[in-house]
Structure formats: structure tokens, C-alpha cells
């Protein structure tokens, strides 16, 4: 890797902007296909929303993306191909639900709430499961009822289909904890499509059988670094792209103190941030509207570190869900050997925007009070409390991913990945497949590489899910 200050002028066949999973995959695949590449990253590290912090003894705490869900996802297969081991998230014992300040333990699939609440929420969840199966994951705007489902928010649908206050609270919690967004802001069609990518609506916030079940040993950023090894010599850090000029058969990318030129450019940053780059000539209005309308989720991640996972000895999994607390959920994030004890707390959605307004000390005190309320006095005394406010991260501006408001998919969905001249788009939000995840980002990097190679050879690009000769090629995951 290089610092961009040492290389003010760069030339390559393809310039890739953004070194998260999407950009790394695109650069890697293109280089393995015989193209020269330059991978530009505005940060001083690789990984994008994947950010693993060392905590001693070769172990890490995950400040960013952490879970890959079930075996067979694209990111899991990528890890397997690189020899990276995986570990299950601890899920033995009682979970906790915070229902209007009353904390109750529960086991199994259903939290301990009233029978009326459980029945009401259950029937709504089953209806969503049936609806999502009608949504093509690669083109949700082609669903039979796409216009109807994309014309309302998740909250308007909830108010019509969930009758009890408790059922509505659980539905709101699912969206705020699982998507870091308010249900009043998110298109119903987007929720259905996102649920397809997670393996089901209820899987969004589940450990066993859900998206939180498995992690990568050594951290997700380790996966990003392993994937980047073939292109490390072509990677430039502290390279903040400000302008992309595209005309004829050339592109020119520039930022403070550098310029890069090539035949194609891959923009692999979150869609809302891609809209902040200055394009010459300007992007077509339909592409510009995509950048304007997609909104990054709101998430602050806290990791409380203890000498040992005391909650395990007391019979708890460490998993809490709450619609009353700003800490919408917690999960046990201990390293595979169980030490140190690590509790992860997620402050998401509208609560995250409110908490972010507080001074740092007040935020930390609030989180510790909530952890103590969930788990008792020991939880209030971690030896360290790490905070990662993704809304304040200048090259992300939110997490876990961007969400679509009503009307975006059916009006602009096809433009999420459609190239503009020699500008190609990658990223976890650029395609609906496993939307917003590490897997979705890897998928998009493979897609954009096949697009560019196909344009040069005049051949129809192969499916980015079809096996080929590259190390990270994967088939479509079974669901």
C-alpha cells in the first residue's frame, strides 16, 4: 500500500474508488483478469464499514460489520476460499426483552410478551414472509405488486395490519434494530427485498438461525485485508476523490494533491456519498436522484469489555432486544475462547440521532446505565467502553447501510447499477442481492468486474454468481 502523497500522478486501466469489500473485490477480480488497476481509499485503512480493533492477545473487537449470517452466504464462501475460520455467536441460556421498562427472560423463538401481542405480531410476520417470496431479489421493482408495496412505508403498512400496541412496538423494533431506520421512513418494498437477502424477515434480529449467528475469526476486516492481498501494491490511501471527469474513452479522477487516469472508473462508495463527488459532465438526473434519495441508516455501536463474560455464568446469552431503550439490542461478541467478555450494544434509528447530540460523557453514561439495567451492577463496570458513531464517520456517514424510501425502487431502481458512460457503480447498496451486507458488496464487485471485462471483449458478461477461474467466485447461495 502507498500513501497518495507519494504518487501525485497515477495511470491504470481501471481506477477503483473506495476500498471496502466492493472496491477490493472489483480491483482484485479485474487484476486477476489481466487489467491494471489503481485502488483509491480516502481513509488511512482498508475495509470501509469493516473495522476491527485489536484488544490484545491477537484478538479484535468489531467496531463495524461483524456477522455473516448463515453458512453459504457469499462472504462466508469468500472466507472459506481464503482459509479464514468462523465461529458461532454465543446463544446458550436466556435472552431478555425490555418491554416498556419491564425486563423478562425468554428462550426459544418467541419473546415473553402477552399472547395477544405475540399472535398479532406473528400473523403480520407471516404475511411479510409470504409477500417477500414474490419479490425478485435482483429486480424488486418487477414484483407483481411492486408499485403498491413501494407506495407506502413500513409504518403505514404496520398501522393497517398490526392491531395491538405491543405488536406495533415489536414491528418497530425489528426495523430500527435490524435496519437502523425508522419504519416511517422505509419503503415496504425495500423491507421485503432486504428480508430476502437476510433469509427471512424475522432472521434480521435472530442469532441462531438468523443474520447474527456467525462471525469471522480475527474479524471481518481481516477478510477484507486477505482479499486485498493481490492488489496491495496498487492501493493508495488518504486519496479522497473530489472530481471525476469522463469523456470519450478516458476518465480522470482527482483529489487533493493527486490525479489518476484510466479507461474506466468504478465508484464503490455508499450511494449517498457517491453523489457528493463532482462529475464533469454532470450525471444524468435519474442517477443523481438515486444519490439524493437513498439515506444512510443511523447507528452507533458500543462494545463494553470485561475480564470475563459474567452473563454466561448467570445463565444469559447476552442478547437483549428493547423498544423502550435507546440501546435497541445487545449481543455477546466475545472472542471464540470467551475472553475477554465483550457485550455489543446497538443504538440505532431515531434513538441514535438523539443520542449522537449528547456530549461524549453523557452518551457513555447512558449506555452503561442501560447495560446495568439489563444485566445488573457488573455490567456498569467494564474495563473499557468503545464507541463507533458511524454517522460521524466522514467517509460513511451512517450504518448499517442505506435504505430506500417509498417510490425509489419503482422509479429509479434500474439505475442503481446502470453504468454512466465509463463510470460503473459498485457497493453494498448498488444491487438488491443480499442488500447492504458484506456479501452484497462482494457480489457487486464481481458484477462490475464482469461488466467491464465484457465491454472490452464484446462478450455478454457472465453472472457474478457463476463459478469462474477467480479465487472468490461463488455460486448463488442457497436460502
C-alpha positions in Angstrom: 0.0 0.0 0.0 1.1 3.5 -0.6 0.2 7.0 0.6 -1.2 9.0 -2.2 1.0 11.9 -1.3 3.9 10.0 -2.8 2.1 9.3 -6.1 0.6 12.5 -7.4 0.0 11.0 -10.9 -1.4 7.5 -11.5 -2.5 5.7 -14.6 -4.2 2.3 -14.9 -6.8 0.5 -17.0 -9.4 0.9 -14.2 -9.5 3.3 -11.3 -11.5 2.0 -8.3 -12.8 4.5 -5.8 -13.3 3.1 -2.3 -11.5 0.1 -0.7 -14.3 -1.6 1.2 -15.4 -5.1 0.2 -16.9 -3.9 -3.1 -13.9 -1.9 -4.2 -11.4 -4.5 -3.1 -13.3 -7.3 -4.9 -13.6 -5.3 -8.1 -9.9 -4.4 -8.1 -8.9 -8.0 -7.3 -11.1 -9.6 -10.0 -10.1 -7.1 -12.6 -6.4 -7.6 -11.9 -6.8 -11.4 -12.0 -8.5 -10.9 -15.4 -5.3 -9.1 -16.6 -6.2 -5.4 -16.2 -4.1 -2.9 -14.4 -5.9 -1.2 -11.5 -5.5 1.6 -9.0 -7.5 1.3 -5.8 -8.1 4.6 -4.1 -9.2 4.9 -0.5 -9.9 8.1 1.4 -9.2 6.6 4.8 -5.8 5.5 6.1 -7.0 1.9 6.3 -8.8 -0.7 4.1 -12.2 -2.2 4.9 -14.8 0.5 4.7 -17.6 -0.3 7.1 -15.5 -3.3 8.3 -13.3 -2.1 11.2 -11.7 -4.4 13.7 -9.9 -3.0 16.7 -7.1 -5.1 18.4 -7.8 -5.7 22.1 -4.7 -7.8 22.9 -3.5 -11.4 22.6 -4.2 -11.3 18.8 -8.0 -10.7 19.4 -10.2 -8.0 18.0 -13.4 -6.2 18.8 -15.6 -5.4 15.8 -16.5 -1.7 15.5 -18.2 -2.2 12.2 -19.8 -5.1 10.3 -19.5 -8.3 12.2 -21.9 -11.0 11.3 -22.2 -13.0 8.1 -25.4 -14.9 9.0 -25.8 -18.5 7.7 -23.3 -20.8 6.0 -23.3 -20.4 2.2 -23.5 -16.7 2.0 -21.2 -15.0 -0.5 -18.9 -13.6 2.3 -18.7 -17.0 4.0 -17.7 -18.7 0.8 -15.1 -15.9 0.2 -13.7 -16.5 3.7 -13.6 -20.3 3.1 -11.6 -19.8 -0.1 -9.0 -17.8 1.8 -8.7 -20.2 4.8 -10.4 -17.9 7.3 -12.1 -19.7 10.1 -15.5 -18.8 11.5 -17.2 -19.0 14.9 -20.8 -19.1 16.2 -22.1 -16.3 18.3 -22.8 -17.4 21.9 -26.5 -18.2 22.2 -26.9 -20.5 25.2 -29.2 -19.6 28.0 -31.9 -16.9 28.4 -32.4 -13.9 26.2 -34.0 -10.7 27.6 -36.8 -8.5 26.3 -37.2 -5.0 27.6 -40.9 -4.3 27.2 -41.8 -0.7 28.3 -39.2 -1.0 31.1 -40.1 -4.5 32.2 -37.3 -6.9 31.6 -38.3 -10.5 31.1 -36.2 -13.6 30.2 -37.2 -15.9 27.4 -36.0 -18.9 25.4 -37.0 -20.3 22.0 -38.3 -18.3 19.0 -40.9 -16.1 20.8 -40.1 -13.4 23.4 -42.1 -13.3 26.6 -44.9 -10.8 25.8 -48.7 -11.1 26.0 -50.4 -13.7 24.0 -52.4 -11.0 22.1 -49.1 -9.2 21.2 -47.4 -12.4 20.1 -50.4 -13.5 18.0 -50.7 -10.1 16.4 -47.0 -9.8 15.6 -46.8 -13.4 14.4 -49.6 -13.1 11.9 -48.0 -9.9 10.5 -44.6 -11.5 10.2 -46.1 -14.5 8.4 -47.8 -12.1 5.9 -44.5 -10.4 5.3 -42.8 -13.7 4.7 -45.4 -14.6 2.1 -45.1 -11.2 0.4 -41.3 -11.3 0.2 -41.3 -14.5 -1.7 -43.0 -12.6 -4.6 -40.1 -10.2 -4.8 -37.3 -11.0 -7.3 -34.1 -10.3 -5.4 -32.2 -8.9 -8.3 -35.1 -6.7 -9.5 -37.6 -6.0 -6.7 -39.3 -3.4 -8.9 -40.5 -6.2 -11.1 -42.6 -7.8 -8.2 -46.3 -8.3 -9.1 -47.3 -5.7 -6.5 -44.2 -3.6 -6.7 -46.0 -0.2 -7.2 -48.4 -0.9 -4.4 -45.7 -2.0 -2.0 -43.4 0.8 -3.0 -46.0 3.4 -2.5 -46.2 3.1 1.3 -43.9 3.0 4.3 -43.4 0.1 6.6 -45.1 2.1 9.3 -48.3 2.7 7.2 -48.5 -1.0 6.5 -47.9 -1.8 10.2 -50.8 0.5 11.3 -53.2 -1.3 8.9 -52.1 -4.8 9.6 -51.0 -4.8 13.3 -53.7 -4.1 15.8 -52.1 -4.2 19.2 -49.8 -1.6 20.7 -47.4 -4.4 21.6 -47.4 -5.9 18.2 -46.6 -2.5 16.7 -43.8 -1.9 19.2 -42.2 -5.3 18.1 -42.6 -4.4 14.5 -40.9 -1.0 15.0 -38.1 -2.7 17.0 -37.5 -5.1 14.1 -36.9 -2.3 11.7 -35.0 0.0 14.0 -32.7 -2.8 15.3 -32.4 -4.7 12.1 -32.1 -1.8 9.5 -31.1 1.2 11.7 -34.0 3.2 10.3 -37.5 4.3 11.4 -40.3 2.3 9.8 -42.0 5.5 8.8 -39.0 6.3 6.5 -38.6 3.0 4.8 -40.5 1.6 1.7 -42.4 -1.6 2.4 -40.9 -3.0 -0.9 -37.4 -2.2 0.5 -38.2 -4.2 3.7 -39.4 -7.1 1.6 -36.3 -7.1 -0.6 -34.0 -6.7 2.4 -35.7 -9.6 4.1 -34.9 -11.8 1.1 -31.2 -11.0 1.5 -31.2 -11.9 5.2 -33.0 -15.2 4.7 -36.3 -14.0 6.1 -37.9 -11.1 7.9 -37.5 -12.5 11.5 -34.0 -13.6 10.7 -32.9 -9.9 10.8 -32.5 -9.8 14.5 -32.0 -13.5 15.4 -28.8 -15.2 16.5 -29.4 -19.0 16.0 -30.9 -19.4 12.5 -30.6 -15.6 11.7 -28.2 -13.0 10.5 -26.3 -12.8 13.8 -25.3 -16.4 14.1 -21.8 -16.5 12.7 -18.7 -14.3 12.6 -15.2 -14.5 11.1 -12.3 -15.4 13.5 -9.9 -12.5 13.5 -12.6 -10.0 12.4 -14.3 -9.1 9.2 -11.6 -6.5 8.4 -9.1 -9.5 8.3 -11.3 -10.9 5.5 -11.0 -7.6 3.6 -7.2 -7.5 4.0 -6.9 -11.1 2.8 -9.0 -10.3 -0.2 -6.9 -7.2 -0.9 -3.5 -9.0 -1.0 -3.3 -9.3 -4.8 -3.8 -5.5 -5.2 -1.9 -4.1 -2.2 0.8 -2.8 -4.5 -1.9 -1.0 -6.5 -3.6 0.6 -3.4 -3.4 4.2 -2.4 -4.5 5.5 1.0 -5.6 9.0 2.0 -6.8 9.5 -1.5 -10.1 11.5 -1.2 -11.7 11.7 -4.6 -13.4 15.0 -5.3 -13.9 15.1 -9.1 -14.5 12.6 -11.8 -14.2 13.8 -15.4 -15.4 11.4 -18.1 -15.4 11.9 -21.8 -14.6 9.9 -24.9 -12.5 6.8 -23.9 -10.9 8.3 -20.8 -11.7 9.1 -17.2 -9.7 11.4 -14.9 -10.1 11.2 -11.2 -8.7 13.9 -8.9 -8.5 14.9 -5.3 -6.2 16.9 -3.0 -2.7 16.5 -4.4 -3.3 13.8 -6.9 -4.8 12.8 -10.3 -5.5 9.3 -11.7 -6.3 8.5 -15.3 -7.8 5.4 -16.9 -10.2 3.9 -19.3 -12.9 3.1 -16.7 -13.7 4.1 -13.1 -15.6 2.0 -10.5 -17.3 4.1 -7.8 -17.5 1.8 -4.8 -18.6 4.1 -2.0 -22.0 4.3 -0.4 -24.5 5.6 -2.9 -25.3 8.8 -0.9 -21.6 9.7 -0.8 -21.1 8.9 -4.4 -23.5 11.9 -5.0 -21.1 14.2 -3.3 -18.4 13.7 -5.9 -18.3 16.4 -8.6 -18.9 14.8 -12.1 -17.9 16.5 -15.3 -20.1 16.4 -17.3 -22.8 16.1 -14.5 -24.6 12.8 -14.0 -28.0 12.3 -15.7 -30.8 13.5 -13.5 -32.1 9.9 -12.9 -28.7 8.8 -11.4 -28.4 12.0 -9.4 -31.8 11.4 -7.9 -30.8 8.0 -6.7 -27.9 9.5 -4.7 -30.2 12.2 -3.3 -33.0 9.9 -2.2 -31.1 6.9 -0.6 -30.4 7.6 3.0 -27.8 6.0 5.3 -29.1 4.3 8.4 -28.3 5.7 11.8 -26.2 3.5 14.1 -23.8 3.9 17.0 -22.0 0.7 18.1 -20.8 0.3 21.7 -18.5 -2.5 22.9 -18.2 -3.0 26.7 -15.1 -5.1 27.6 -15.0 -7.1 30.9 -12.5 -9.5 32.3 -14.9 -12.3 31.7 -18.4 -12.8 30.3 -20.2 -12.8 33.7 -23.7 -13.0 32.0 -22.9 -16.5 30.8 -22.3 -17.8 34.3 -25.6 -16.2 35.3 -27.5 -18.1 32.6 -27.9 -15.4 30.0 -26.9 -15.3 26.3 -26.1 -11.6 26.4 -28.8 -11.0 23.8 -31.3 -8.2 24.6 -34.0 -6.6 22.5 -35.7 -3.4 23.6 -38.2 -0.9 22.0 -38.0 1.2 25.2 -34.2 1.8 25.5 -32.0 3.7 23.1 -29.9 0.6 23.2 -32.2 -1.4 20.8 -30.2 -4.6 21.1 -27.2 -6.2 22.7 -25.3 -9.4 21.7 -22.4 -11.4 23.1 -19.3 -10.5 21.0 -16.7 -12.4 22.9 -13.7 -13.9 21.0 -14.1 -17.7 20.4 -12.3 -18.7 23.6 -14.7 -16.5 25.7 -12.2 -13.9 27.0 -12.4 -11.1 27.4 -16.1 -10.6 27.9 -17.5 -8.4 25.2 -21.0 -7.0 25.1 -22.0 -5.2 22.0 -24.8 -2.6 22.2 -26.6 -1.2 19.2 -28.1 2.3 19.3 -30.0 2.7 16.1 -32.6 4.6 14.1 -34.2 7.7 15.6 -32.6 6.9 19.0 -29.1 7.1 17.5 -29.8 10.5 16.1 -30.9 11.7 19.5 -28.0 10.1 21.4 -25.5 11.5 19.0 -26.5 15.0 20.1 -25.3 14.3 23.6 -21.7 15.1 24.8 -19.5 12.0 24.7 -19.5 11.6 28.5 -23.3 11.7 28.7 -23.6 9.1 25.9 -21.2 6.7 27.6 -23.0 7.1 31.0 -26.4 6.5 29.3 -25.2 3.3 27.7 -23.7 2.0 30.9 -26.9 2.7 32.8 -28.8 0.7 30.2 -26.4 -2.2 30.4 -26.7 -2.2 34.2 -30.5 -2.2 33.8 -30.3 -5.2 31.6 -27.6 -7.3 33.3 -27.1 -5.8 36.8 -24.2 -3.9 38.6 -21.4 -5.8 36.9 -22.4 -4.5 33.5 -21.8 -0.9 34.7 -18.1 -1.5 35.3 -16.4 -2.6 32.1 -12.6 -2.0 31.9 -13.2 -0.3 28.6 -16.1 1.0 26.6 -15.5 1.5 22.9 -17.8 3.7 20.7 -18.1 3.9 17.0 -20.5 6.5 15.8 -20.9 5.7 12.1 -23.0 8.8 11.4 -19.9 10.9 12.3 -17.6 8.8 10.1 -16.8 11.2 7.2 -16.4 8.5 4.5 -19.5 6.5 5.6 -22.0 8.9 7.3 -24.2 6.1 8.6 -24.7 2.4 9.0 -25.6 -0.4 8.6 -26.5 0.6 5.0 -28.6 3.0 3.0 -32.4 2.5 2.9 -34.9 3.2 0.2 -37.9 5.5 0.8 -41.2 4.9 -1.0 -41.0 5.3 -4.7 -37.3 4.8 -5.1 -37.2 1.2 -6.3 -40.1 1.5 -8.8 -38.9 4.9 -10.2 -35.1 4.6 -10.1 -34.3 1.0 -9.1 -32.8 0.0 -12.5 -30.3 2.9 -12.3 -28.7 1.6 -9.1 -26.2 -0.4 -11.1 -26.6 1.0 -14.7 -23.2 2.5 -15.8 -23.0 6.1 -16.9 -20.6 6.1 -19.8 -17.3 4.7 -18.4 -18.4 5.1 -14.8 -19.5 1.9 -13.1 -21.2 1.5 -9.7 -20.4 -1.0 -7.0 -21.2 -1.2 -3.3 -23.5 -3.0 -0.9 -26.3 -0.7 -2.0 -25.7 -0.8 -5.7 -27.6 -4.1 -6.2 -30.5 -5.6 -4.4 -28.8 -9.0 -4.0 -28.1 -9.5 -0.2 -28.5 -5.8 0.0 -26.4 -3.8 2.4 -24.2 -6.7 3.6 -20.6 -7.8 3.2 -22.0 -10.4 0.8 -23.8 -7.8 -1.2 -20.7 -5.7 -1.5 -18.6 -8.7 -2.7 -21.3 -9.6 -5.2 -21.3 -6.0 -6.6 -17.6 -6.0 -7.0 -17.7 -9.2 -9.0 -20.6 -7.9 -11.1 -18.8 -4.7 -12.0 -15.7 -6.5 -12.9 -17.6 -8.8 -15.3 -19.3 -5.7 -16.8 -16.0 -4.0 -17.6 -14.4 -7.1 -19.0 -17.5 -7.8 -21.0 -17.4 -4.3 -22.5 -13.8 -4.7 -23.6 -14.2 -8.1 -25.1 -17.7 -7.6 -26.6 -18.9 -10.6 -24.8 -22.0 -10.9 -22.7 -20.9 -10.6 -19.1 -21.1 -13.8 -17.0 -23.2 -13.8 -13.9 -21.2 -12.6 -10.9 -22.6 -15.6 -9.1 -21.4 -18.1 -11.7 -18.2 -20.1 -11.0 -15.2 -18.9 -13.0 -11.4 -19.0 -12.6 -11.1 -16.4 -9.9 -10.4 -17.3 -6.3 -13.5 -15.6 -5.0 -16.1 -17.0 -7.5 -19.2 -18.3 -5.8 -22.5 -19.7 -6.8 -25.8 -18.2 -5.8 -26.2 -19.0 -2.1 -29.0 -21.4 -1.2 -31.7 -19.9 1.0 
